[in-house]
Amino acid sequence: MTEETIDTSWREEYKGYTSSKYELELLENGPKSLAQSWMMGALHNKWKKMKGIVDPEPPDCQSSLSEFYKKQDSYEPGKPTGKVEE
């Protein structure tokens, strides 16, 4: 299934779970404003929760200041590090 197919198929499927005229119109015509796009995202998250779809955990990109200093100490003094000096 492609991203585009998933994008439209969840909308069609979710129409069976709601009776709200606002939500049905939004699902059929798509968002026309920022607030409507937020609502569409909320509906999509609700659909994913109903289906048991779990987003993967984001990677841990944290580092500590001590790691930074250790990395800096590993460079040899006097060698260029790629920095551009003005």
N, CA, C and O atoms as CSV, one atom per row, in Angstrom:
chain,resi,resn,atom,element,x,y,z
A,1,MET,N,N,0.839,-1.181,0.000
A,1,MET,CA,C,0.000,0.000,0.000
A,1,MET,C,C,0.881,1.240,0.000
A,1,MET,O,O,1.851,1.320,0.754
A,2,THR,N,N,0.548,2.190,-0.833
A,2,THR,CA,C,1.333,3.414,-0.876
A,2,THR,C,C,0.819,4.402,0.155
A,2,THR,O,O,-0.264,4.235,0.716
A,3,GLU,N,N,1.628,5.448,0.397
A,3,GLU,CA,C,1.258,6.485,1.371
A,3,GLU,C,C,-0.059,7.149,0.964
A,3,GLU,O,O,-0.897,7.438,1.818
A,4,GLU,N,N,-0.243,7.391,-0.331
A,4,GLU,CA,C,-1.454,8.050,-0.816
A,4,GLU,C,C,-2.677,7.166,-0.605
A,4,GLU,O,O,-3.746,7.665,-0.255
A,5,THR,N,N,-2.530,5.862,-0.815
A,5,THR,CA,C,-3.639,4.931,-0.618
A,5,THR,C,C,-4.046,4.902,0.842
A,5,THR,O,O,-5.237,4.925,1.155
A,6,ILE,N,N,-3.074,4.853,1.738
A,6,ILE,CA,C,-3.369,4.865,3.170
A,6,ILE,C,C,-4.030,6.176,3.551
A,6,ILE,O,O,-4.948,6.196,4.371
A,7,ASP,N,N,-3.564,7.285,2.955
A,7,ASP,CA,C,-4.093,8.605,3.270
A,7,ASP,C,C,-5.586,8.684,2.991
A,7,ASP,O,O,-6.324,9.263,3.788
A,8,THR,N,N,-6.046,8.123,1.889
A,8,THR,CA,C,-7.462,8.217,1.553
A,8,THR,C,C,-8.272,7.065,2.129
A,8,THR,O,O,-9.453,7.245,2.428
A,9,SER,N,N,-7.676,5.887,2.294
A,9,SER,CA,C,-8.451,4.741,2.764
A,9,SER,C,C,-8.901,4.912,4.213
A,9,SER,O,O,-9.999,4.485,4.568
A,10,TRP,N,N,-8.074,5.527,5.051
A,10,TRP,CA,C,-8.484,5.699,6.443
A,10,TRP,C,C,-9.666,6.652,6.528
A,10,TRP,O,O,-10.535,6.498,7.387
A,11,ARG,N,N,-9.697,7.631,5.642
A,11,ARG,CA,C,-10.830,8.575,5.642
A,11,ARG,C,C,-12.141,7.858,5.328
A,11,ARG,O,O,-13.152,8.050,6.002
A,12,GLU,N,N,-12.096,7.030,4.290
A,12,GLU,CA,C,-13.306,6.292,3.905
A,12,GLU,C,C,-13.744,5.358,5.028
A,12,GLU,O,O,-14.936,5.251,5.318
A,13,GLU,N,N,-12.806,4.695,5.647
A,13,GLU,CA,C,-13.120,3.765,6.720
A,13,GLU,C,C,-13.676,4.487,7.946
A,13,GLU,O,O,-14.608,4.002,8.588
A,14,TYR,N,N,-13.099,5.652,8.269
A,14,TYR,CA,C,-13.517,6.381,9.467
A,14,TYR,C,C,-14.924,6.960,9.318
A,14,TYR,O,O,-15.594,7.214,10.319
A,15,LYS,N,N,-15.376,7.169,8.089
A,15,LYS,CA,C,-16.732,7.694,7.884
A,15,LYS,C,C,-17.786,6.788,8.515
A,15,LYS,O,O,-18.842,7.261,8.936
A,16,GLY,N,N,-17.503,5.499,8.581
A,16,GLY,CA,C,-18.444,4.552,9.188
A,16,GLY,C,C,-18.501,4.643,10.702
A,16,GLY,O,O,-19.423,4.105,11.315
A,17,TYR,N,N,-17.536,5.311,11.318
A,17,TYR,CA,C,-17.482,5.409,12.770
A,17,TYR,C,C,-18.012,6.725,13.321
A,17,TYR,O,O,-18.112,6.881,14.538
A,18,THR,N,N,-18.349,7.664,12.463
A,18,THR,CA,C,-18.812,8.966,12.944
A,18,THR,C,C,-20.138,9.344,12.302
A,18,THR,O,O,-20.453,8.925,11.188
A,19,SER,N,N,-20.903,10.140,13.029
A,19,SER,CA,C,-22.154,10.659,12.474
A,19,SER,C,C,-22.148,12.187,12.478
A,19,SER,O,O,-23.139,12.817,12.108
A,20,SER,N,N,-21.044,12.771,12.892
A,20,SER,CA,C,-20.924,14.227,12.933
A,20,SER,C,C,-20.852,14.784,11.512
A,20,SER,O,O,-20.027,14.353,10.706
A,21,LYS,N,N,-21.717,15.735,11.220
A,21,LYS,CA,C,-21.717,16.342,9.882
A,21,LYS,C,C,-20.404,17.058,9.611
A,21,LYS,O,O,-19.889,17.022,8.494
A,22,TYR,N,N,-19.861,17.712,10.640
A,22,TYR,CA,C,-18.594,18.425,10.492
A,22,TYR,C,C,-17.472,17.461,10.135
A,22,TYR,O,O,-16.694,17.717,9.216
A,23,GLU,N,N,-17.389,16.345,10.868
A,23,GLU,CA,C,-16.330,15.373,10.612
A,23,GLU,C,C,-16.506,14.710,9.248
A,23,GLU,O,O,-15.527,14.491,8.536
A,24,LEU,N,N,-17.747,14.390,8.881
A,24,LEU,CA,C,-17.993,13.780,7.576
A,24,LEU,C,C,-17.597,14.714,6.437
A,24,LEU,O,O,-17.001,14.280,5.451
A,25,GLU,N,N,-17.927,15.995,6.575
A,25,GLU,CA,C,-17.560,16.974,5.546
A,25,GLU,C,C,-16.042,17.123,5.465
A,25,GLU,O,O,-15.473,17.219,4.378
A,26,LEU,N,N,-15.408,17.140,6.611
A,26,LEU,CA,C,-13.952,17.258,6.663
A,26,LEU,C,C,-13.282,16.044,6.023
A,26,LEU,O,O,-12.308,16.190,5.285
A,27,LEU,N,N,-13.795,14.857,6.300
A,27,LEU,CA,C,-13.227,13.642,5.729
A,27,LEU,C,C,-13.428,13.568,4.214
A,27,LEU,O,O,-12.578,13.039,3.497
A,28,GLU,N,N,-14.545,14.097,3.734
A,28,GLU,CA,C,-14.822,14.060,2.296
A,28,GLU,C,C,-14.055,15.128,1.526
A,28,GLU,O,O,-13.507,14.851,0.459
A,29,ASN,N,N,-14.012,16.344,2.059
A,29,ASN,CA,C,-13.448,17.475,1.309
A,29,ASN,C,C,-12.030,17.848,1.713
A,29,ASN,O,O,-11.361,18.592,0.996
A,30,GLY,N,N,-11.568,17.352,2.833
A,30,GLY,CA,C,-10.225,17.692,3.290
A,30,GLY,C,C,-10.210,19.030,4.015
A,30,GLY,O,O,-11.175,19.791,3.946
A,31,PRO,N,N,-9.115,19.314,4.709
A,31,PRO,CA,C,-9.035,20.559,5.479
A,31,PRO,C,C,-8.842,21.782,4.582
A,31,PRO,O,O,-8.166,21.715,3.555
A,32,LYS,N,N,-9.444,22.890,4.987
A,32,LYS,CA,C,-9.315,24.152,4.251
A,32,LYS,C,C,-8.654,25.229,5.097
A,32,LYS,O,O,-8.406,26.334,4.614
A,33,SER,N,N,-8.366,24.913,6.358
A,33,SER,CA,C,-7.727,25.881,7.245
A,33,SER,C,C,-6.802,25.136,8.207
A,33,SER,O,O,-6.792,23.906,8.261
A,34,LEU,N,N,-6.040,25.900,8.951
A,34,LEU,CA,C,-5.111,25.309,9.911
A,34,LEU,C,C,-5.868,24.549,11.004
A,34,LEU,O,O,-5.472,23.449,11.389
A,35,ALA,N,N,-6.942,25.131,11.493
A,35,ALA,CA,C,-7.731,24.481,12.543
A,35,ALA,C,C,-8.338,23.170,12.036
A,35,ALA,O,O,-8.403,22.182,12.767
A,36,GLN,N,N,-8.776,23.176,10.785
A,36,GLN,CA,C,-9.332,21.953,10.210
A,36,GLN,C,C,-8.253,20.889,10.032
A,36,GLN,O,O,-8.524,19.699,10.191
A,37,SER,N,N,-7.035,21.310,9.703
A,37,SER,CA,C,-5.953,20.330,9.564
A,37,SER,C,C,-5.598,19.723,10.920
A,37,SER,O,O,-5.232,18.550,10.994
A,38,TRP,N,N,-5.700,20.506,11.989
A,38,TRP,CA,C,-5.491,19.973,13.336
A,38,TRP,C,C,-6.566,18.931,13.656
A,38,TRP,O,O,-6.278,17.873,14.215
A,39,MET,N,N,-7.796,19.251,13.295
A,39,MET,CA,C,-8.905,18.333,13.540
A,39,MET,C,C,-8.709,17.051,12.735
A,39,MET,O,O,-8.966,15.953,13.229
A,40,MET,N,N,-8.254,17.196,11.496
A,40,MET,CA,C,-8.008,16.033,10.642
A,40,MET,C,C,-6.913,15.152,11.260
A,40,MET,O,O,-7.013,13.925,11.238
A,41,GLY,N,N,-5.883,15.776,11.802
A,41,GLY,CA,C,-4.829,15.019,12.470
A,41,GLY,C,C,-5.354,14.290,13.693
A,41,GLY,O,O,-4.955,13.157,13.965
A,42,ALA,N,N,-6.247,14.937,14.430
A,42,ALA,CA,C,-6.847,14.297,15.608
A,42,ALA,C,C,-7.700,13.097,15.195
A,42,ALA,O,O,-7.678,12.056,15.853
A,43,LEU,N,N,-8.446,13.248,14.110
A,43,LEU,CA,C,-9.260,12.138,13.613
A,43,LEU,C,C,-8.375,10.982,13.160
A,43,LEU,O,O,-8.682,9.817,13.410
A,44,HIS,N,N,-7.273,11.318,12.489
A,44,HIS,CA,C,-6.358,10.273,12.026
A,44,HIS,C,C,-5.732,9.540,13.208
A,44,HIS,O,O,-5.597,8.317,13.176
A,45,ASN,N,N,-5.348,10.278,14.253
A,45,ASN,CA,C,-4.795,9.637,15.447
A,45,ASN,C,C,-5.831,8.748,16.132
A,45,ASN,O,O,-5.497,7.673,16.631
A,46,LYS,N,N,-7.074,9.191,16.157
A,46,LYS,CA,C,-8.146,8.387,16.760
A,46,LYS,C,C,-8.343,7.096,15.958
A,46,LYS,O,O,-8.542,6.027,16.536
A,47,TRP,N,N,-8.285,7.201,14.622
A,47,TRP,CA,C,-8.423,6.030,13.760
A,47,TRP,C,C,-7.270,5.051,14.000
A,47,TRP,O,O,-7.485,3.843,14.097
A,48,LYS,N,N,-6.031,5.588,14.094
A,48,LYS,CA,C,-4.874,4.728,14.339
A,48,LYS,C,C,-5.008,4.016,15.689
A,48,LYS,O,O,-4.646,2.846,15.813
A,49,LYS,N,N,-5.524,4.716,16.694
A,49,LYS,CA,C,-5.698,4.115,18.012
A,49,LYS,C,C,-6.734,2.995,17.946
A,49,LYS,O,O,-6.552,1.946,18.564
A,50,MET,N,N,-7.821,3.212,17.198
A,50,MET,CA,C,-8.842,2.175,17.044
A,50,MET,C,C,-8.281,0.943,16.346
A,50,MET,O,O,-8.664,-0.180,16.672
A,51,LYS,N,N,-7.388,1.140,15.398
A,51,LYS,CA,C,-6.797,0.046,14.630
A,51,LYS,C,C,-5.611,-0.594,15.335
A,51,LYS,O,O,-5.125,-1.640,14.904
A,52,GLY,N,N,-5.142,0.021,16.409
A,52,GLY,CA,C,-4.007,-0.526,17.143
A,52,GLY,C,C,-2.670,-0.224,16.488
A,52,GLY,O,O,-1.682,-0.911,16.748
A,53,ILE,N,N,-2.630,0.793,15.645
A,53,ILE,CA,C,-1.392,1.186,14.982
A,53,ILE,C,C,-0.600,2.069,15.937
A,53,ILE,O,O,-1.100,3.083,16.423
A,54,VAL,N,N,0.645,1.671,16.198
A,54,VAL,CA,C,1.500,2.401,17.130
A,54,VAL,C,C,2.669,2.983,16.354
A,54,VAL,O,O,3.347,2.271,15.614
A,55,ASP,N,N,2.902,4.276,16.522
A,55,ASP,CA,C,4.040,4.915,15.878
A,55,ASP,C,C,5.319,4.451,16.560
A,55,ASP,O,O,5.335,4.258,17.776
A,56,PRO,N,N,6.402,4.267,15.786
A,56,PRO,CA,C,7.657,3.844,16.408
A,56,PRO,C,C,8.231,4.954,17.283
A,56,PRO,O,O,8.005,6.140,17.046
A,57,GLU,N,N,8.973,4.538,18.290
A,57,GLU,CA,C,9.615,5.503,19.178
A,57,GLU,C,C,10.673,6.285,18.399
A,57,GLU,O,O,11.402,5.705,17.595
A,58,PRO,N,N,10.760,7.583,18.629
A,58,PRO,CA,C,11.811,8.348,17.943
A,58,PRO,C,C,13.181,7.959,18.482
A,58,PRO,O,O,13.297,7.533,19.631
A,59,PRO,N,N,14.221,8.104,17.659
A,59,PRO,CA,C,15.560,7.741,18.132
A,59,PRO,C,C,16.032,8.687,19.232
A,59,PRO,O,O,15.641,9.854,19.275
A,60,ASP,N,N,16.874,8.166,20.116
A,60,ASP,CA,C,17.415,8.973,21.198
A,60,ASP,C,C,18.621,9.739,20.662
A,60,ASP,O,O,19.675,9.149,20.423
A,61,CYS,N,N,18.476,11.024,20.477
A,61,CYS,CA,C,19.548,11.867,19.929
A,61,CYS,C,C,20.176,12.740,21.008
A,61,CYS,O,O,20.896,13.690,20.702
A,62,GLN,N,N,19.907,12.423,22.249
A,62,GLN,CA,C,20.442,13.206,23.347
A,62,GLN,C,C,21.922,12.915,23.547
A,62,GLN,O,O,22.380,11.789,23.354
A,63,SER,N,N,22.649,13.933,23.931
A,63,SER,CA,C,24.040,13.748,24.342
A,63,SER,C,C,24.299,14.706,25.498
A,63,SER,O,O,23.595,15.700,25.673
A,64,SER,N,N,25.306,14.392,26.268
A,64,SER,CA,C,25.597,15.231,27.416
A,64,SER,C,C,26.764,16.153,27.092
A,64,SER,O,O,27.491,15.945,26.120
A,65,LEU,N,N,26.923,17.152,27.907
A,65,LEU,CA,C,28.021,18.099,27.725
A,65,LEU,C,C,29.362,17.405,27.938
A,65,LEU,O,O,30.350,17.750,27.291
A,66,SER,N,N,29.400,16.431,28.842
A,66,SER,CA,C,30.660,15.716,29.074
A,66,SER,C,C,31.057,14.902,27.833
A,66,SER,O,O,32.242,14.794,27.521
A,67,GLU,N,N,30.064,14.327,27.120
A,67,GLU,CA,C,30.359,13.631,25.869
A,67,GLU,C,C,30.933,14.597,24.841
A,67,GLU,O,O,31.867,14.258,24.114
A,68,PHE,N,N,30.379,15.786,24.783
A,68,PHE,CA,C,30.872,16.803,23.860
A,68,PHE,C,C,32.324,17.147,24.165
A,68,PHE,O,O,33.150,17.220,23.256
A,69,TYR,N,N,32.638,17.359,25.441
A,69,TYR,CA,C,34.011,17.701,25.825
A,69,TYR,C,C,34.976,16.553,25.521
A,69,TYR,O,O,36.104,16.795,25.091
A,70,LYS,N,N,34.551,15.318,25.738
A,70,LYS,CA,C,35.407,14.172,25.416
A,70,LYS,C,C,35.706,14.125,23.920
A,70,LYS,O,O,36.832,13.850,23.507
A,71,LYS,N,N,34.689,14.394,23.128
A,71,LYS,CA,C,34.876,14.389,21.677
A,71,LYS,C,C,35.821,15.514,21.261
A,71,LYS,O,O,36.683,15.324,20.403
A,72,GLN,N,N,35.657,16.673,21.866
A,72,GLN,CA,C,36.522,17.803,21.556
A,72,GLN,C,C,37.969,17.513,21.955
A,72,GLN,O,O,38.898,17.909,21.251
A,73,ASP,N,N,38.163,16.826,23.076
A,73,ASP,CA,C,39.512,16.496,23.533
A,73,ASP,C,C,40.186,15.479,22.622
A,73,ASP,O,O,41.414,15.398,22.583
A,74,SER,N,N,39.387,14.702,21.888
A,74,SER,CA,C,39.977,13.685,21.027
A,74,SER,C,C,40.615,14.284,19.771
A,74,SER,O,O,41.425,13.628,19.116
A,75,TYR,N,N,40.255,15.523,19.432
A,75,TYR,CA,C,40.870,16.182,18.280
A,75,TYR,C,C,42.275,16.651,18.646
A,75,TYR,O,O,42.523,17.112,19.760
A,76,GLU,N,N,43.167,16.526,17.706
A,76,GLU,CA,C,44.537,16.971,17.949
A,76,GLU,C,C,44.612,18.482,17.793
A,76,GLU,O,O,44.045,19.039,16.853
A,77,PRO,N,N,45.308,19.148,18.706
A,77,PRO,CA,C,45.428,20.600,18.586
A,77,PRO,C,C,46.258,20.958,17.350
A,77,PRO,O,O,47.228,20.279,17.015
A,78,GLY,N,N,45.855,22.027,16.693
A,78,GLY,CA,C,46.583,22.495,15.521
A,78,GLY,C,C,46.081,21.898,14.217
A,78,GLY,O,O,46.415,22.397,13.142
A,79,LYS,N,N,45.285,20.840,14.292
A,79,LYS,CA,C,44.735,20.256,13.070
A,79,LYS,C,C,43.421,20.952,12.744
A,79,LYS,O,O,42.652,21.283,13.647
A,80,PRO,N,N,43.156,21.176,11.453
A,80,PRO,CA,C,41.886,21.813,11.092
A,80,PRO,C,C,40.714,20.877,11.394
A,80,PRO,O,O,40.786,19.670,11.166
A,81,THR,N,N,39.643,21.463,11.908
A,81,THR,CA,C,38.464,20.675,12.262
A,81,THR,C,C,37.321,20.892,11.287
A,81,THR,O,O,36.232,20.353,11.484
A,82,GLY,N,N,37.549,21.665,10.248
A,82,GLY,CA,C,36.490,21.930,9.299
A,82,GLY,C,C,35.791,23.252,9.570
A,82,GLY,O,O,34.910,23.655,8.811
A,83,LYS,N,N,36.180,23.937,10.661
A,83,LYS,CA,C,35.570,25.228,10.971
A,83,LYS,C,C,36.106,26.288,10.036
A,83,LYS,O,O,37.282,26.261,9.674
A,84,VAL,N,N,35.278,27.200,9.649
A,84,VAL,CA,C,35.683,28.331,8.824
A,84,VAL,C,C,35.907,29.510,9.745
A,84,VAL,O,O,34.995,29.934,10.455
A,85,GLU,N,N,37.124,30.042,9.737
A,85,GLU,CA,C,37.438,31.190,10.585
A,85,GLU,C,C,37.275,32.464,9.780
A,85,GLU,O,O,37.604,32.528,8.595
A,86,GLU,N,N,36.764,33.460,10.449
A,86,GLU,CA,C,36.554,34.751,9.762
A,86,GLU,C,C,37.671,35.702,10.001
A,86,GLU,O,O,37.645,36.824,9.496
